[in-house]
Amino acid sequence: MTPGTTGRSRASDAGKLDTYRTKRDPEKTPEPMGRQARKKRSGRRFVIQEHHARSLHWDLRLERHGVLASWALPKGLPETPGKNHLAVHTEDHPLEYATFEGDIPQGEYGGGRMTIWDSGYYDVEKWSDSEVKFVLHGKKGTGSFVLFQTNDRDWMIHRHGSSTRVDPLPDSIKPMLAVAGKLPAEDENWAFEIKWDGVRAILFVEGGRVRAQSRNDLDVTVSFPELADIGKFLGMTTCVIDGEIVALGADGRPSFSRLQQRMHVSNQREAKRRALSDPVTFVAFDLLYIDGHSLLGAEYDERRDRLESLQLSGETFTTTDSFRDVSGQDILAATAQNGLEGVVAKRRASPYRPGRRNPDWTKVKNFRTQEVVVGGWTDGQGERQDSLGALLLGIPDKGGGLRYVGKVGTGFTANARSDLLHDLMALTTPDNPFVSGLPAADAGKAHFVRPETVGEVEFSEWTTAKRLRQPSWRGLRPDKAPDEVVVE
């Protein structure tokens, strides 16, 4: 069927809605069945409906010759002229559908929630069986567009260019990193955020779909299917969000050990199962791009205001507070009292510097942690003689290899010991990766591994010999590469 049954020789007005009606049972769906298609001159109404069916999409409907000519847009309207979006031509809908909102029962055609995303009127510039040029006048859906047929029901929708500068959605952005330090002496130029004990992720949201990138450029979308909820919430908004994936314990505090159980799941079915039983939460704290505009050069205050305008709040996602014009000492004390990791102080006039560690972001912790690279292990003693005893830890040396910083034998669950031993055995090597500091006693008992595994320990202090005092294992950090590990 051509758009809006443009050629009256193709079908009579009375038959325009036949396809629509044959796909629906009026006894089972609340959708309007429609009166006979009107024969008077076409109106100029349009509606875009957000359709949470088997897959989220948007339905564009243009009033034409007494019906609503319809296209399903899997990614919504294109926000820039440089990118076309798929538009699947569907059956004509009755005019009453322009105001329809409701739940189509599951199992019925198009089952799912239908809401109006935008509506208004449109101007038509060209209408043929294979091309439709039009201008939308709505609150959100505005601009000049063209629909053009590519193959049968498959069409594309293109946004015409304008004088407004448009930035393309980036494929990748490396996160800006904080330096470890002390709270700034003056509070008025700084904002303070809670430091969340999780793993960093940058989300790329387009057409209601989410792609998650880890700090070391890995795609972790499959591991955390809950992130899809953010895409459904944002709808047609295209944006890039910086934040932290955390696992909250029963007390409401982040639990890094619980998060460990989710970080290594790459099987889609298993990840979905765990998401239902033990969901994670995405905590947003920065906005880097929105609807055709990069915010990397904008000041922190502007980026935060734009982030807060999105009102991200749901069962599996939230926006962390930004404390401005308050005492950093008070915020740090409050985090300590509540058992949280600490705060990040952010200079309010600073831009976002991708991939750089900069003092404009300074992290202040209530307890000390350190990322480390595993260079080997020693066997357990007594009842654990066939298991992992301790990990030999290092920090990358400027000249290559690892500088030994100590060993850790506490903080492991039984499962963690078993999993670690299994993974490390696949990395064994006869070569000692430590270029300095490894005691002869440990070297004689060590099983060396290639220095590819990054973990994190909690410890009390650095000794004068530059060793970790009283380290306790916190878990693996697959989101970080060995060459990123530095002394905090």
ABEGO torsion letter per residue (X at the ends): XBBGGABAAABBAAAAAAAAAAABBAAABABBAEBBBBABBBBABBBBBBBBBABBBBBBBBBBGGBBBBBBBAAEBBABAABBBBBBBBBBBBAAAAABBEBBBBGBBGBEBBBBABBEBBBBABBBAABBBBBBBBAABBEBBBBBBABEABBBBBBBBBABBBBBBBABBBBBBBBBBBBBABAAABBBBBBBBBBBBBBBBBGGBBBBBBAAGBBAAAABAAAAAAAAAAEABBBBBBBBBBBBBAAGBBBAAAAAAAAABABAAAAAAAAAABBBBBBBABBABBGGBBAAABBAAAAAAAAAAAGBBBAABBBBBBBBGBBAAAAAAAAAAAGBAEBBBBBAABBBBBGBBBAABBBBBABBBBBBBBAEBBBBBEAAAABBABBBBBBBBAAEEBBBAEBBABGBBAAAAAAAAAAAAAABBABBABABGBBAAAAAABBBBBBABBBBBBBABBBAAGBBBGBBBAEBBAABBAAABBBX
